[in-house]
Amino acid sequence: MNLFQHEVWLALIERSRLFRFTLPCAVGLVVFGLGCLFRLPQWSHLQRAEHARQSDLLQEHATKAAEVLALSQMREAFDEAQQLLQDARWRLAAGAGMSDLLDQLAASGHAHGLHFEQLDVRDDVKQPGYWQTPLDVQVVGRYSGLRVWLDDWLGQVRLLRAEALWLEPADDRPGLLRLGLRVHAYQADGAVPEPVSLADLPARAEVLPVGVDPFSAWATRDVQGGLVSVPLAQLQMVGSLQRGLQREALLASAGRLYRARPGDRLGREGGIVVEVGERQLEVRQRLFVGGVWRERTVMLTLRKSANLEITEGYEMPVDVDGGGPDTQSVVHGNTLSG
């Protein structure tokens, strides 16, 4: 055997070994490929099912997240509503009891010159979460005092609801009014802590006095300026005028002359001119002294001035030497002139 033949045999043997090695691999690949072709539709179906399931899970997660957020917002709203409810329950009585309310009622009425004729505390009525207490109040005083007292007492932090309010002249007390009303007070049925929001509550505005009394005969005349703010001790009667059957007094104050007729208001104590004579002027006053209303009469005589002091008497004529007559002309306007 020559060298060429030997190399041919060696090459053939090498190809046989390579063939034996690659043949199983090729057969395996063919079998794997056929298996893949057979299982591919099933795998595609499983993949689509998994994608659909993943999409459902993502949607469910988004829904649950939205529900959690809504639940959190609802819980915050519930906590806020519960806090507002607690604050409202505290404001039913503003942390005070019925005795405190009655003390405040008496103090406020006394400060405005009122006299309480009736104060009845009715039986408590149980309501869901609170108690309701009716109070029947009847009080006598001037319209200005009653009006300011209602604003002051009913406008407090504590909840008070008024009903059945009526107002009429006090026939037994000229110049005064009788006010009756039923007020409902409330109390929570348990201890309630003081709310933090109380610090943000704005201060109440000052209650302004009433300028006009619609129940007085002279309500259309000015009562805020002129002689109603001047003490009687600083007034002088310097003359009188006869106008038909009615006589008017000439009064001097601070270099000006004013006319006063029966029914006019005069002085700081709410005096009313009762009678005007040729040489004297009679003024009737009602003062709240010692817890009761007292009436007194003050006389201003010609070329005399009044010197007043509060006494226990019901009538007090005053006649003290004063200065001479004023020579200024009569001033008309919104004072006591007509």
PABA-108640 format. One record per residue (C-alpha): residue number from 1; x, y, z; chain. Coordinates in Angstrom, 1 decimal, always signed. Example, Ala and Ser with C-alpha at 12.3 -4.5 7.8 and 13.67 -1.06 7.14 Angstrom:
REM residues 2
{resi:1	px:+12.3	py:-4.5	pz:+7.8	chain:A}
{resi:2	px:+13.7	py:-1.1	pz:+7.1	chain:A}
REM end
This chain:
REM residues 338
{resi:1	px:+0.0	py:+0.0	pz:+0.0	chain:A}
{resi:2	px:+1.5	py:+3.2	pz:-1.0	chain:A}
{resi:3	px:+1.4	py:+6.5	pz:+0.8	chain:A}
{resi:4	px:-1.5	py:+7.9	pz:-1.1	chain:A}
{resi:5	px:-3.8	py:+5.0	pz:-0.2	chain:A}
{resi:6	px:-2.8	py:+5.3	pz:+3.4	chain:A}
{resi:7	px:-3.9	py:+8.9	pz:+3.5	chain:A}
{resi:8	px:-7.2	py:+8.1	pz:+1.8	chain:A}
{resi:9	px:-8.0	py:+5.5	pz:+4.5	chain:A}
{resi:10	px:-7.1	py:+7.8	pz:+7.3	chain:A}
{resi:11	px:-9.4	py:+10.5	pz:+5.8	chain:A}
{resi:12	px:-12.3	py:+8.0	pz:+5.5	chain:A}
{resi:13	px:-11.8	py:+6.9	pz:+9.1	chain:A}
{resi:14	px:-11.9	py:+10.4	pz:+10.3	chain:A}
{resi:15	px:-15.0	py:+11.2	pz:+8.4	chain:A}
{resi:16	px:-16.7	py:+8.1	pz:+9.8	chain:A}
{resi:17	px:-15.9	py:+9.2	pz:+13.4	chain:A}
{resi:18	px:-17.3	py:+12.7	pz:+12.6	chain:A}
{resi:19	px:-20.3	py:+11.1	pz:+11.0	chain:A}
{resi:20	px:-20.9	py:+8.9	pz:+14.1	chain:A}
{resi:21	px:-20.7	py:+11.9	pz:+16.3	chain:A}
{resi:22	px:-22.9	py:+14.3	pz:+14.3	chain:A}
{resi:23	px:-25.5	py:+11.8	pz:+13.3	chain:A}
{resi:24	px:-27.0	py:+11.5	pz:+16.8	chain:A}
{resi:25	px:-26.9	py:+15.3	pz:+17.2	chain:A}
{resi:26	px:-28.7	py:+15.8	pz:+14.0	chain:A}
{resi:27	px:-31.3	py:+13.1	pz:+14.8	chain:A}
{resi:28	px:-31.8	py:+14.8	pz:+18.2	chain:A}
{resi:29	px:-32.2	py:+18.2	pz:+16.6	chain:A}
{resi:30	px:-34.7	py:+16.8	pz:+14.2	chain:A}
{resi:31	px:-36.7	py:+15.1	pz:+16.9	chain:A}
{resi:32	px:-36.6	py:+18.3	pz:+19.1	chain:A}
{resi:33	px:-37.7	py:+20.4	pz:+16.1	chain:A}
{resi:34	px:-40.6	py:+18.0	pz:+15.4	chain:A}
{resi:35	px:-41.6	py:+18.1	pz:+19.1	chain:A}
{resi:36	px:-41.5	py:+21.9	pz:+19.1	chain:A}
{resi:37	px:-43.7	py:+22.0	pz:+16.0	chain:A}
{resi:38	px:-46.1	py:+19.7	pz:+17.7	chain:A}
{resi:39	px:-46.2	py:+21.6	pz:+21.1	chain:A}
{resi:40	px:-45.9	py:+25.1	pz:+19.7	chain:A}
{resi:41	px:-49.7	py:+25.8	pz:+19.5	chain:A}
{resi:42	px:-50.2	py:+24.6	pz:+23.0	chain:A}
{resi:43	px:-47.4	py:+26.8	pz:+24.3	chain:A}
{resi:44	px:-48.8	py:+29.8	pz:+22.4	chain:A}
{resi:45	px:-52.2	py:+29.2	pz:+24.0	chain:A}
{resi:46	px:-50.6	py:+29.0	pz:+27.5	chain:A}
{resi:47	px:-48.7	py:+32.2	pz:+26.9	chain:A}
{resi:48	px:-51.8	py:+34.0	pz:+25.8	chain:A}
{resi:49	px:-53.7	py:+32.7	pz:+28.9	chain:A}
{resi:50	px:-50.8	py:+33.9	pz:+31.1	chain:A}
{resi:51	px:-50.8	py:+37.3	pz:+29.5	chain:A}
{resi:52	px:-54.6	py:+37.6	pz:+30.0	chain:A}
{resi:53	px:-54.2	py:+36.5	pz:+33.7	chain:A}
{resi:54	px:-51.5	py:+39.0	pz:+34.2	chain:A}
{resi:55	px:-53.7	py:+41.7	pz:+32.7	chain:A}
{resi:56	px:-56.5	py:+40.7	pz:+35.0	chain:A}
{resi:57	px:-54.2	py:+40.8	pz:+38.0	chain:A}
{resi:58	px:-52.9	py:+44.2	pz:+37.1	chain:A}
{resi:59	px:-56.5	py:+45.5	pz:+36.7	chain:A}
{resi:60	px:-57.5	py:+43.9	pz:+40.1	chain:A}
{resi:61	px:-54.5	py:+45.5	pz:+41.7	chain:A}
{resi:62	px:-55.4	py:+48.9	pz:+40.3	chain:A}
{resi:63	px:-59.0	py:+48.4	pz:+41.6	chain:A}
{resi:64	px:-57.8	py:+47.4	pz:+45.0	chain:A}
{resi:65	px:-55.4	py:+50.4	pz:+45.2	chain:A}
{resi:66	px:-58.3	py:+52.7	pz:+44.3	chain:A}
{resi:67	px:-60.5	py:+51.1	pz:+47.0	chain:A}
{resi:68	px:-57.7	py:+51.5	pz:+49.5	chain:A}
{resi:69	px:-57.3	py:+55.2	pz:+48.6	chain:A}
{resi:70	px:-61.1	py:+55.8	pz:+48.8	chain:A}
{resi:71	px:-61.2	py:+54.0	pz:+52.2	chain:A}
{resi:72	px:-58.3	py:+56.2	pz:+53.5	chain:A}
{resi:73	px:-60.2	py:+59.3	pz:+52.3	chain:A}
{resi:74	px:-63.4	py:+58.0	pz:+53.9	chain:A}
{resi:75	px:-61.6	py:+57.4	pz:+57.1	chain:A}
{resi:76	px:-60.1	py:+60.9	pz:+57.1	chain:A}
{resi:77	px:-63.6	py:+62.3	pz:+56.4	chain:A}
{resi:78	px:-65.0	py:+60.2	pz:+59.2	chain:A}
{resi:79	px:-62.4	py:+61.3	pz:+61.7	chain:A}
{resi:80	px:-63.0	py:+65.0	pz:+60.7	chain:A}
{resi:81	px:-66.8	py:+64.5	pz:+61.0	chain:A}
{resi:82	px:-66.3	py:+62.8	pz:+64.4	chain:A}
{resi:83	px:-64.2	py:+65.8	pz:+65.5	chain:A}
{resi:84	px:-66.8	py:+68.2	pz:+64.3	chain:A}
{resi:85	px:-69.5	py:+66.3	pz:+66.2	chain:A}
{resi:86	px:-67.4	py:+66.3	pz:+69.3	chain:A}
{resi:87	px:-66.9	py:+70.1	pz:+69.0	chain:A}
{resi:88	px:-70.7	py:+70.6	pz:+68.4	chain:A}
{resi:89	px:-71.5	py:+68.4	pz:+71.5	chain:A}
{resi:90	px:-69.1	py:+70.5	pz:+73.6	chain:A}
{resi:91	px:-70.7	py:+73.7	pz:+72.3	chain:A}
{resi:92	px:-74.1	py:+72.5	pz:+73.5	chain:A}
{resi:93	px:-73.2	py:+73.7	pz:+76.9	chain:A}
{resi:94	px:-69.8	py:+75.3	pz:+76.3	chain:A}
{resi:95	px:-68.3	py:+73.4	pz:+79.2	chain:A}
{resi:96	px:-70.7	py:+75.0	pz:+81.7	chain:A}
{resi:97	px:-73.6	py:+73.7	pz:+83.8	chain:A}
{resi:98	px:-77.1	py:+75.0	pz:+84.3	chain:A}
{resi:99	px:-76.1	py:+76.9	pz:+87.4	chain:A}
{resi:100	px:-73.5	py:+78.8	pz:+85.4	chain:A}
{resi:101	px:-76.1	py:+79.6	pz:+82.8	chain:A}
{resi:102	px:-78.5	py:+81.0	pz:+85.4	chain:A}
{resi:103	px:-75.7	py:+83.1	pz:+87.0	chain:A}
{resi:104	px:-74.8	py:+84.5	pz:+83.6	chain:A}
{resi:105	px:-78.5	py:+85.3	pz:+83.0	chain:A}
{resi:106	px:-78.8	py:+87.2	pz:+86.2	chain:A}
{resi:107	px:-75.5	py:+89.1	pz:+85.8	chain:A}
{resi:108	px:-76.3	py:+90.1	pz:+82.2	chain:A}
{resi:109	px:-79.8	py:+91.2	pz:+83.1	chain:A}
{resi:110	px:-78.6	py:+93.3	pz:+86.0	chain:A}
{resi:111	px:-75.9	py:+94.9	pz:+83.9	chain:A}
{resi:112	px:-78.6	py:+96.2	pz:+81.5	chain:A}
{resi:113	px:-81.0	py:+97.3	pz:+84.2	chain:A}
{resi:114	px:-83.6	py:+94.6	pz:+83.8	chain:A}
{resi:115	px:-85.9	py:+93.1	pz:+86.4	chain:A}
{resi:116	px:-86.7	py:+89.4	pz:+86.2	chain:A}
{resi:117	px:-90.3	py:+88.6	pz:+87.2	chain:A}
{resi:118	px:-90.2	py:+84.9	pz:+86.3	chain:A}
{resi:119	px:-87.5	py:+82.3	pz:+85.7	chain:A}
{resi:120	px:-88.7	py:+78.7	pz:+85.6	chain:A}
{resi:121	px:-86.4	py:+75.7	pz:+84.8	chain:A}
{resi:122	px:-88.6	py:+72.9	pz:+83.3	chain:A}
{resi:123	px:-87.8	py:+69.2	pz:+83.4	chain:A}
{resi:124	px:-85.1	py:+67.9	pz:+81.2	chain:A}
{resi:125	px:-86.1	py:+66.1	pz:+78.0	chain:A}
{resi:126	px:-83.8	py:+63.2	pz:+76.9	chain:A}
{resi:127	px:-82.8	py:+63.3	pz:+73.2	chain:A}
{resi:128	px:-80.4	py:+61.0	pz:+71.3	chain:A}
{resi:129	px:-76.9	py:+62.1	pz:+72.6	chain:A}
{resi:130	px:-78.0	py:+65.1	pz:+74.7	chain:A}
{resi:131	px:-80.4	py:+66.6	pz:+77.2	chain:A}
{resi:132	px:-82.7	py:+69.5	pz:+76.4	chain:A}
{resi:133	px:-83.8	py:+71.9	pz:+79.2	chain:A}
{resi:134	px:-86.6	py:+74.5	pz:+78.6	chain:A}
{resi:135	px:-86.5	py:+77.8	pz:+80.6	chain:A}
{resi:136	px:-89.4	py:+80.2	pz:+80.8	chain:A}
{resi:137	px:-88.2	py:+83.8	pz:+81.3	chain:A}
{resi:138	px:-90.2	py:+87.0	pz:+81.9	chain:A}
{resi:139	px:-88.3	py:+90.2	pz:+82.3	chain:A}
{resi:140	px:-89.1	py:+93.9	pz:+82.5	chain:A}
{resi:141	px:-87.0	py:+96.8	pz:+81.3	chain:A}
{resi:142	px:-86.5	py:+99.5	pz:+78.7	chain:A}
{resi:143	px:-86.5	py:+98.5	pz:+75.1	chain:A}
{resi:144	px:-82.8	py:+99.4	pz:+74.7	chain:A}
{resi:145	px:-81.8	py:+97.3	pz:+77.6	chain:A}
{resi:146	px:-83.9	py:+94.3	pz:+76.5	chain:A}
{resi:147	px:-82.6	py:+94.5	pz:+72.9	chain:A}
{resi:148	px:-78.9	py:+94.6	pz:+73.9	chain:A}
{resi:149	px:-79.5	py:+91.9	pz:+76.6	chain:A}
{resi:150	px:-81.0	py:+89.5	pz:+74.0	chain:A}
{resi:151	px:-78.0	py:+90.0	pz:+71.7	chain:A}
{resi:152	px:-75.6	py:+89.5	pz:+74.6	chain:A}
{resi:153	px:-77.1	py:+86.5	pz:+76.3	chain:A}
{resi:154	px:-78.4	py:+84.6	pz:+73.3	chain:A}
{resi:155	px:-75.2	py:+85.2	pz:+71.3	chain:A}
{resi:156	px:-72.8	py:+83.3	pz:+73.6	chain:A}
{resi:157	px:-70.8	py:+80.3	pz:+72.6	chain:A}
{resi:158	px:-73.3	py:+78.0	pz:+74.4	chain:A}
{resi:159	px:-76.2	py:+76.9	pz:+72.2	chain:A}
{resi:160	px:-79.5	py:+78.6	pz:+73.2	chain:A}
{resi:161	px:-82.6	py:+78.4	pz:+71.1	chain:A}
{resi:162	px:-85.4	py:+80.9	pz:+71.8	chain:A}
{resi:163	px:-89.0	py:+80.4	pz:+70.9	chain:A}
{resi:164	px:-92.5	py:+81.8	pz:+71.8	chain:A}
{resi:165	px:-91.1	py:+85.3	pz:+72.3	chain:A}
{resi:166	px:-93.6	py:+88.0	pz:+73.1	chain:A}
{resi:167	px:-93.2	py:+91.7	pz:+74.0	chain:A}
{resi:168	px:-95.8	py:+94.1	pz:+75.5	chain:A}
{resi:169	px:-96.0	py:+97.3	pz:+77.5	chain:A}
{resi:170	px:-95.7	py:+96.9	pz:+81.2	chain:A}
{resi:171	px:-99.0	py:+98.7	pz:+82.2	chain:A}
{resi:172	px:-98.0	py:+98.8	pz:+85.9	chain:A}
{resi:173	px:-94.6	py:+100.3	pz:+85.0	chain:A}
{resi:174	px:-94.9	py:+103.3	pz:+82.6	chain:A}
{resi:175	px:-92.2	py:+103.5	pz:+80.0	chain:A}
{resi:176	px:-91.1	py:+99.9	pz:+80.4	chain:A}
{resi:177	px:-91.7	py:+96.8	pz:+78.4	chain:A}
{resi:178	px:-92.4	py:+93.2	pz:+79.5	chain:A}
{resi:179	px:-90.6	py:+90.5	pz:+77.6	chain:A}
{resi:180	px:-91.4	py:+86.8	pz:+77.8	chain:A}
{resi:181	px:-89.7	py:+83.9	pz:+76.0	chain:A}
{resi:182	px:-89.0	py:+80.2	pz:+76.3	chain:A}
{resi:183	px:-85.3	py:+79.3	pz:+75.9	chain:A}
{resi:184	px:-84.0	py:+75.8	pz:+75.2	chain:A}
{resi:185	px:-80.7	py:+75.0	pz:+76.7	chain:A}
{resi:186	px:-78.7	py:+71.8	pz:+75.9	chain:A}
{resi:187	px:-76.2	py:+69.5	pz:+77.6	chain:A}
{resi:188	px:-74.3	py:+66.5	pz:+76.2	chain:A}
{resi:189	px:-75.0	py:+63.2	pz:+77.8	chain:A}
{resi:190	px:-71.4	py:+62.6	pz:+78.7	chain:A}
{resi:191	px:-68.1	py:+64.3	pz:+79.3	chain:A}
{resi:192	px:-66.8	py:+66.1	pz:+76.2	chain:A}
{resi:193	px:-63.2	py:+67.5	pz:+76.0	chain:A}
{resi:194	px:-62.7	py:+71.1	pz:+75.1	chain:A}
{resi:195	px:-62.2	py:+71.4	pz:+71.3	chain:A}
{resi:196	px:-58.9	py:+72.6	pz:+69.9	chain:A}
{resi:197	px:-60.8	py:+74.7	pz:+67.4	chain:A}
{resi:198	px:-62.0	py:+76.9	pz:+70.2	chain:A}
{resi:199	px:-58.7	py:+78.8	pz:+69.9	chain:A}
{resi:200	px:-59.7	py:+79.8	pz:+66.3	chain:A}
{resi:201	px:-63.1	py:+81.1	pz:+67.3	chain:A}
{resi:202	px:-63.3	py:+84.8	pz:+66.5	chain:A}
{resi:203	px:-64.1	py:+87.2	pz:+69.2	chain:A}
{resi:204	px:-67.6	py:+88.6	pz:+69.4	chain:A}
{resi:205	px:-68.1	py:+92.1	pz:+68.2	chain:A}
{resi:206	px:-69.2	py:+94.6	pz:+70.7	chain:A}
{resi:207	px:-73.0	py:+94.9	pz:+71.0	chain:A}
{resi:208	px:-74.0	py:+98.4	pz:+70.1	chain:A}
{resi:209	px:-76.7	py:+100.2	pz:+72.0	chain:A}
{resi:210	px:-80.1	py:+100.7	pz:+70.3	chain:A}
{resi:211	px:-80.5	py:+104.1	pz:+68.8	chain:A}
{resi:212	px:-84.3	py:+104.3	pz:+68.5	chain:A}
{resi:213	px:-87.0	py:+102.9	pz:+70.7	chain:A}
{resi:214	px:-90.0	py:+102.0	pz:+68.5	chain:A}
{resi:215	px:-92.3	py:+101.6	pz:+71.5	chain:A}
{resi:216	px:-91.9	py:+105.1	pz:+72.9	chain:A}
{resi:217	px:-94.1	py:+108.0	pz:+71.9	chain:A}
{resi:218	px:-91.0	py:+110.2	pz:+71.1	chain:A}
{resi:219	px:-89.1	py:+107.5	pz:+69.1	chain:A}
{resi:220	px:-89.2	py:+109.6	pz:+65.9	chain:A}
{resi:221	px:-87.2	py:+112.4	pz:+67.6	chain:A}
{resi:222	px:-83.4	py:+112.3	pz:+68.1	chain:A}
{resi:223	px:-82.4	py:+110.5	pz:+71.3	chain:A}
{resi:224	px:-78.6	py:+110.1	pz:+70.7	chain:A}
{resi:225	px:-77.4	py:+113.7	pz:+70.7	chain:A}
{resi:226	px:-78.4	py:+117.0	pz:+72.2	chain:A}
{resi:227	px:-79.9	py:+117.1	pz:+75.8	chain:A}
{resi:228	px:-80.2	py:+113.4	pz:+76.3	chain:A}
{resi:229	px:-76.5	py:+113.1	pz:+76.9	chain:A}
{resi:230	px:-76.4	py:+116.2	pz:+79.3	chain:A}
{resi:231	px:-76.9	py:+115.8	pz:+83.0	chain:A}
{resi:232	px:-79.8	py:+117.7	pz:+84.4	chain:A}
{resi:233	px:-77.5	py:+119.5	pz:+86.7	chain:A}
{resi:234	px:-76.0	py:+121.2	pz:+83.7	chain:A}
{resi:235	px:-79.3	py:+122.5	pz:+82.3	chain:A}
{resi:236	px:-80.9	py:+125.8	pz:+83.0	chain:A}
{resi:237	px:-84.5	py:+126.8	pz:+82.3	chain:A}
{resi:238	px:-84.3	py:+130.4	pz:+80.9	chain:A}
{resi:239	px:-87.8	py:+130.9	pz:+79.7	chain:A}
{resi:240	px:-90.9	py:+129.4	pz:+78.1	chain:A}
{resi:241	px:-93.0	py:+129.7	pz:+75.0	chain:A}
{resi:242	px:-96.8	py:+129.4	pz:+74.6	chain:A}
{resi:243	px:-97.9	py:+127.7	pz:+71.3	chain:A}
{resi:244	px:-101.7	py:+127.4	pz:+71.4	chain:A}
{resi:245	px:-102.6	py:+125.2	pz:+74.3	chain:A}
{resi:246	px:-99.1	py:+123.7	pz:+74.5	chain:A}
{resi:247	px:-96.2	py:+125.3	pz:+76.4	chain:A}
{resi:248	px:-92.6	py:+124.7	pz:+75.6	chain:A}
{resi:249	px:-89.6	py:+125.3	pz:+77.9	chain:A}
{resi:250	px:-86.4	py:+127.0	pz:+76.8	chain:A}
{resi:251	px:-83.4	py:+125.2	pz:+78.2	chain:A}
{resi:252	px:-79.8	py:+126.4	pz:+78.0	chain:A}
{resi:253	px:-76.8	py:+124.1	pz:+77.6	chain:A}
{resi:254	px:-73.2	py:+124.9	pz:+76.6	chain:A}
{resi:255	px:-74.2	py:+128.3	pz:+75.1	chain:A}
{resi:256	px:-77.1	py:+127.0	pz:+73.1	chain:A}
{resi:257	px:-80.9	py:+127.1	pz:+73.6	chain:A}
{resi:258	px:-83.2	py:+124.2	pz:+73.1	chain:A}
{resi:259	px:-87.0	py:+123.7	pz:+73.3	chain:A}
{resi:260	px:-88.5	py:+121.0	pz:+75.4	chain:A}
{resi:261	px:-92.2	py:+119.9	pz:+75.4	chain:A}
{resi:262	px:-94.1	py:+117.2	pz:+77.3	chain:A}
{resi:263	px:-93.0	py:+113.7	pz:+76.2	chain:A}
{resi:264	px:-89.5	py:+114.7	pz:+75.3	chain:A}
{resi:265	px:-86.5	py:+112.8	pz:+76.7	chain:A}
{resi:266	px:-84.2	py:+114.8	pz:+78.9	chain:A}
{resi:267	px:-80.9	py:+114.0	pz:+80.7	chain:A}
{resi:268	px:-78.8	py:+110.9	pz:+81.0	chain:A}
{resi:269	px:-81.1	py:+109.0	pz:+83.2	chain:A}
{resi:270	px:-83.8	py:+108.6	pz:+80.6	chain:A}
{resi:271	px:-86.0	py:+111.3	pz:+82.0	chain:A}
{resi:272	px:-89.2	py:+112.3	pz:+80.3	chain:A}
{resi:273	px:-90.7	py:+115.8	pz:+80.4	chain:A}
{resi:274	px:-94.1	py:+115.5	pz:+82.1	chain:A}
{resi:275	px:-95.3	py:+119.1	pz:+82.4	chain:A}
{resi:276	px:-94.0	py:+122.5	pz:+81.3	chain:A}
{resi:277	px:-95.2	py:+125.5	pz:+83.3	chain:A}
{resi:278	px:-94.5	py:+129.2	pz:+82.9	chain:A}
{resi:279	px:-91.6	py:+129.1	pz:+85.4	chain:A}
{resi:280	px:-90.8	py:+125.5	pz:+86.0	chain:A}
{resi:281	px:-90.3	py:+122.2	pz:+84.1	chain:A}
{resi:282	px:-91.2	py:+118.7	pz:+85.6	chain:A}
{resi:283	px:-89.0	py:+115.7	pz:+84.6	chain:A}
{resi:284	px:-89.9	py:+112.2	pz:+85.6	chain:A}
{resi:285	px:-87.1	py:+109.6	pz:+85.9	chain:A}
{resi:286	px:-86.9	py:+105.9	pz:+86.5	chain:A}
{resi:287	px:-83.7	py:+104.6	pz:+88.1	chain:A}
{resi:288	px:-82.6	py:+101.1	pz:+88.8	chain:A}
{resi:289	px:-81.3	py:+101.4	pz:+92.4	chain:A}
{resi:290	px:-80.7	py:+98.6	pz:+94.9	chain:A}
{resi:291	px:-82.0	py:+95.9	pz:+92.5	chain:A}
{resi:292	px:-85.4	py:+97.6	pz:+92.0	chain:A}
{resi:293	px:-86.8	py:+100.3	pz:+89.8	chain:A}
{resi:294	px:-87.5	py:+103.6	pz:+91.5	chain:A}
{resi:295	px:-89.2	py:+106.7	pz:+90.2	chain:A}
{resi:296	px:-88.4	py:+110.3	pz:+91.0	chain:A}
{resi:297	px:-89.5	py:+113.7	pz:+89.9	chain:A}
{resi:298	px:-87.0	py:+116.5	pz:+89.2	chain:A}
{resi:299	px:-88.1	py:+120.2	pz:+88.9	chain:A}
{resi:300	px:-86.1	py:+122.7	pz:+86.8	chain:A}
{resi:301	px:-87.2	py:+126.2	pz:+87.7	chain:A}
{resi:302	px:-86.7	py:+129.4	pz:+85.8	chain:A}
{resi:303	px:-83.1	py:+130.8	pz:+86.2	chain:A}
{resi:304	px:-82.2	py:+127.7	pz:+88.3	chain:A}
{resi:305	px:-80.1	py:+124.6	pz:+87.6	chain:A}
{resi:306	px:-80.7	py:+121.1	pz:+88.8	chain:A}
{resi:307	px:-78.4	py:+119.5	pz:+91.4	chain:A}
{resi:308	px:-79.0	py:+115.7	pz:+91.5	chain:A}
{resi:309	px:-78.0	py:+112.8	pz:+93.6	chain:A}
{resi:310	px:-79.5	py:+109.3	pz:+93.8	chain:A}
{resi:311	px:-81.6	py:+108.8	pz:+96.9	chain:A}
{resi:312	px:-84.1	py:+106.2	pz:+98.1	chain:A}
{resi:313	px:-87.0	py:+108.5	pz:+97.8	chain:A}
{resi:314	px:-89.6	py:+108.4	pz:+95.0	chain:A}
{resi:315	px:-89.9	py:+112.2	pz:+94.4	chain:A}
{resi:316	px:-87.2	py:+114.7	pz:+94.7	chain:A}
{resi:317	px:-87.8	py:+118.3	pz:+93.8	chain:A}
{resi:318	px:-84.6	py:+120.2	pz:+93.2	chain:A}
{resi:319	px:-84.2	py:+124.0	pz:+93.4	chain:A}
{resi:320	px:-80.6	py:+125.2	pz:+93.6	chain:A}
{resi:321	px:-79.4	py:+128.7	pz:+92.7	chain:A}
{resi:322	px:-77.8	py:+128.8	pz:+89.3	chain:A}
{resi:323	px:-76.7	py:+131.4	pz:+86.8	chain:A}
{resi:324	px:-78.7	py:+133.9	pz:+84.8	chain:A}
{resi:325	px:-80.5	py:+133.4	pz:+81.5	chain:A}
{resi:326	px:-78.7	py:+132.6	pz:+78.3	chain:A}
{resi:327	px:-79.1	py:+135.2	pz:+75.5	chain:A}
{resi:328	px:-78.4	py:+132.9	pz:+72.6	chain:A}
{resi:329	px:-81.1	py:+132.4	pz:+69.9	chain:A}
{resi:330	px:-83.1	py:+129.2	pz:+69.9	chain:A}
{resi:331	px:-81.4	py:+126.4	pz:+67.9	chain:A}
{resi:332	px:-83.6	py:+124.0	pz:+65.9	chain:A}
{resi:333	px:-82.5	py:+120.6	pz:+64.8	chain:A}
{resi:334	px:-82.6	py:+117.0	pz:+65.8	chain:A}
{resi:335	px:-82.3	py:+117.7	pz:+69.5	chain:A}
{resi:336	px:-85.4	py:+118.1	pz:+71.6	chain:A}
{resi:337	px:-86.7	py:+120.9	pz:+69.5	chain:A}
{resi:338	px:-89.8	py:+120.1	pz:+67.4	chain:A}
REM end
